Amino acid sequence: MKKADQVETEEEGKGAAQPSGSQTLLRGLDVIDAVADGVTTFPALSERLGLTKSTAHRLASALVERGYLTFVAREGYALGPKLLELGWAAHQQMHLPSVARPHIERLAAETEDTVHLGILDGTQALYLDKVAGRRRVIIGSRVGERHPIVSTGLGKALVLDHDEVAWRGFYEVRGYTSGMAVWLERMRVYSAKGYAFDLEENEDQVRCVAAPIRGASGEIVAALSVSSAAHYMGDDRMETLAERVRATAEDISKDLGWTERAGRRRPRRGRA
């Protein structure tokens, strides 16, 4: 056994269920998490993690050496460039449709309805993926198509964090302002609830429930929707379904690096 492992075993308790090498690795990750939370000094790291100061110093020094942390005198520890490198590599490897596909397939199977995945593309919603439902309902959408933000549930979900000035812009791109007041009021409600509806606005006799997908920063990066014929989408079912759709969107968000701590990034609301 290496000397470092012996120290770890002696200081952190003998007879642990995990090998000391694994304990060292996990405690090193705990140090990174603590620094990410704003803990920057030896005493604070020691207190937060329940480690001796010597152990905290040893772990932090090793992380600095490998570039996972940086240390500046009188300022303390901060996250290091290696984490930026790894974060970028992880981001490049996470292809949104691939990450989301198992989730939207499961949602389509559970609801028996059609599920869409899309992103904001300028002033429109771009559909990236579609999983057809089991019902004999034809939803006239195709992957690669663009649909208006204003009339689609998925489009509305994509812009829930935008302010009312932006909402007006999305509405006005249609070339008129009639009905804007009603649409803005609905958007306020949707924004507060964290999901959006399409009440036969985009396609006759078709309704949908949509929710936003967030990235690691908390910003909306995509959205998903469940669509079906209006007679399968009564008001009560849409409200019940909204929680399932939002939960699926959160599961995808977590796979993309979003956490509860990241929350929801929202600009200051403009005046209506």
N, C-alpha and C positions, 0 to 999 in steps of 0.2 A: 504494500500500500504506500502511496506517495505521502510525503510529509504533510502536504496541504490537506489531503483527505483525512489524515490522522487528526489534524487540528480541528477540521470541521466536525468530525465525529465527537471529539472530546468537548468542544465548546457547545455544540448544538444538541447533544444528548446521545448517549449510547443506546444500542438496541433499537434504532429506528427501523421502520418497516422498509424504507427505501435505502438503496446503497448510498454511501456518503457522496460519491461522485454525482449522483442524481440530485442529492440535496444541495450540493454546491451550485449546480446548474440552475435549479429552481430559485435559489436565493439570489443568484445573479440576475435572473429575470425579474425577481421582486424588486431589486435595486433599480433596474431600468424603469419599472412601473412607478416606483416612488419618485424618481427624478422627473418623470413625465407629469406627475401630479404636483410638482413644484418643490419637492424636498431637495435641498442643495448642499447640506453640510453633513459631516460625519456624525455629530451628535443626533441630528434629526433623523438620519438614515438608521442609526442604531436604535433609536427609540421607536421609530415607525415599524421596523421589521423585527424587533426583539433580538437584535444581535449585539455582541460585544463591539466596542469601537474598533478593535483590531481586526475583527472579521469584516466589518463594514468597510474599513479602509482597504483591506486586501481585495475584496470583491470589486469595489469601485475602481481601484487602481488597475486591476486586470481589464476591466471594461474600458477604461480610458486608453490603455495600451492597445486594445484591439479596435478602437475607434467608435465604440458603441456609446461612450460618454466623452465629454470634454470637461476639463477643469481649469478654472481661472482663479488665481489668488484673489481673495477678498470678495469674490462673486460666487464661487462654489461650482457645483456640477450642473451640466446641461446635457441634453441629448446630443449625440455625436453624429458625424457625417456618415458613418456606416449604416445607421438606421435610415437615413435619407436614401442611401443607395439601395438598401433592401426594400424600402417602401416603394421606390420607383420600379424595381424589378417585379415586385408583387403586383403593382398596378398594371404593368405591361402584360403580365400573365393572366390577369383576370378579364376575360372577355365577357362582357355583360350577358349576352344571350346564353353563353355556356353556363355561367353561374346561375342564371335565373331559370333555365329550362327545367330542371327537375322540380322546382317549386311550382311553376305554372302548369306542368303536366299533372302534378298531384292536385292542384286546385281545380283544374278542368275535370278530373275524374271524380272529385268529391262533389262538385256542384252540378255536373253533367252539362255545363254551359261552356261557351267559347271564351277563351282567355287570350288577351292581347298584351304584348310588351312593347313599349315605345319610348322615344326620347323627344326632347324639344329640338326642333330644327328650324331656327329663325322664328317665324310667326306661326308655324304649324307643328303638328304632332306627326312624327315619323314612326311607322310601325316596323319594329325589328323582328318580331316573332308572333306566331299565332298557333294556338292549340285548339282544334275544333272540339265542341262538346258532343255528347251522345244524343242529344235531342235532335229531332228532325226540324232543325231551324237553320236557315241559311243566313249567315251574316256576310254581307257584301263588302268584305275588306280583304286586302291582300298585303303580305309582307312587302315592304318597300314603298307602300302608298303613303301619302301625306294627307292629313285631314285637319280641318280647322280647330284651333284651340277652343273657340267659343262654343261649338256645338257637340264636342265629344267629351265623354267623361274622362277619358285618358288625358286629353288635352288640358282640361281644367285641373286635373291632379298635378300635372307637370308645372303649373304656375301658381299653386296654392301659396307659395311663399312670396310671390311678387306683391308689390304695393298696388294701390288702386289706380295710380297713374299708368302703370304698365297694363293693368287689366283693361283700362279704357283703350289703350293702344291696340291690344289684341282684338277688341270688339270693333274698333273703327276701321281695322284693316279690311273688314267685310264691305266697306263702302257706305255704311249708313249707321245711324245712332238710335233708331227706333228700338225700344225695348231694352236699352242699356241699363236703365235704373233697376229693372227687375233682375237682369243678369248679374249686376254688381251686388245686389242684395243676396242673391243665391251664393255668389262667390264668398261673401263674408261668412255665411253660415258654413259653407264647405271648408273654408280655411280654418275656422274655429274647431271643426270636428275632425279634420285631418283626412277627409275623403270627399269624393265628388260623384255626382250622378249625371247621367245622360237620360233625359226624360223624353225620348223619341225626338230629340232635336237634330240628330245627325242622319237617322234612318227611320223611316216610318215603321211603327209597330216594333221597334227594337229599343230596349232600355239597357243601361249598363251601370255598374258600380266600379269606381276606380280609386286607387290610392297611390301616393308617391313612394318612390324608392330613393333612399339617401345614400350618399357616399360617406367616406371616412370623416370628411369635414362637417357633415351635417346638412350639406346642400342637397337639393333634389337633383338626381342625375338621370332618373327614368321614372316610369310609372307603369302600372299594370291595371287591367280592367277585366271584368267578367260581364259578358254580354249575352242576352237571350231575348226571345220574343216577349212582348209586353205582358201577355197573359201568364207567363211564368215569373214575371217580375213585378208583382204587386208591391205597394208601398211598404207593407210589413216585411215582406221577404227582403226587399232592398236594404232596409235598415238592419236586419239581422245579418245579411250577407256582408254588409259593410265591415263588420268587425273581423270576419274571416279574411276578407280581401286585404284589410289593413295589416292583419297579423302576417299574412304571406309576404306582403311588401316589406315588413320589418325583418322577416327572416332573410330575405334576399339582401336587404340593407346590411345586416350583420355579416353576411358572407362577403360583402364588399368593403368591410372594415368599419361600418358605422357602429357606434355604441350608444347606450342611453346617455352617457356622459357628454357625447358630442351633441346630442339633442337635435334641435331644429334651427337652422340658420335662417333668420328672417330679416329683411330690410325694414326700415321704418315705414309704416303705412302712410301713403299720401292721402290727401283729402279727396273725397268723392266729388 
